[in-house]
């Protein structure tokens, strides 16, 4: 957020909670605290703050922490929505090497038949 966005956000916040005053020092502190975040993330954080505890005035540190949580949850939600890369089928080696698969299968089959004959089952 830049200084202009911070002023608009503090004006919006002051309309809900007059304890948060718009002063030059306050603007600088809020701007520094919320610089890495967007206006939407900061607004969501403020709404969550007052939803959780309406009796406490919003502070730059508390809103900055909540804005970080908002960003993290939005990123996690977006990552969950995006498609994962396709998982290779476990039989992909078989489909790529059908001759070798058949050869090894026959070897294993012969070994099993020989084993059963040795035991007297066949």
C-alpha positions, 0 to 999 in steps of 0.5 A, spaced: 500 500 500 502 507 498 500 513 502 494 515 498 491 508 499 493 508 507 489 515 507 483 512 504 483 506 508 484 510 515 478 514 513 474 508 512 477 505 518 475 511 522 468 511 520 467 505 523 472 506 529 473 513 531 478 511 536 483 510 530 485 517 528 488 520 521 494 523 523 500 524 519 504 520 524 499 515 524 499 515 516 506 513 516 506 508 521 500 504 518 503 505 511 509 502 513 506 496 517 501 495 511 506 496 505 507 489 503 499 488 503 494 490 498 488 494 500 483 488 499 487 484 504 488 490 509 480 491 509 479 484 510 484 484 516 480 489 519 473 486 518 476 480 521 479 484 527 473 487 529 469 481 528 473 477 533 473 483 538 469 489 537 472 492 543 479 493 541 481 498 537 485 496 531 492 497 531 497 497 525 501 491 528 495 487 529 492 488 522 499 487 519 499 480 522 491 479 520 493 481 513 499 476 513 494 471 515 489 473 509 494 473 504 496 466 506 489 463 506 488 466 499 494 463 496 492 456 499 485 457 497 488 458 490 493 453 490 487 448 492 483 450 486 489 450 481 489 443 477 495 439 480 500 436 474 497 429 472 500 423 476 503 418 472 500 411 471 503 406 475 503 401 469 507 407 465 513 403 464 509 397 462 506 401 456 512 404 454 516 397 454 511 392 452 516 387 449 520 387 455 514 387 460 511 380 456 518 377 456 519 378 464 512 376 465 513 369 461 520 368 465 516 369 472 510 365 469 515 359 467 519 360 474 512 359 478 510 353 474 517 350 475 516 351 482 509 348 483 512 342 479 518 341 484 513 341 490 508 336 486 502 341 486 502 340 478 
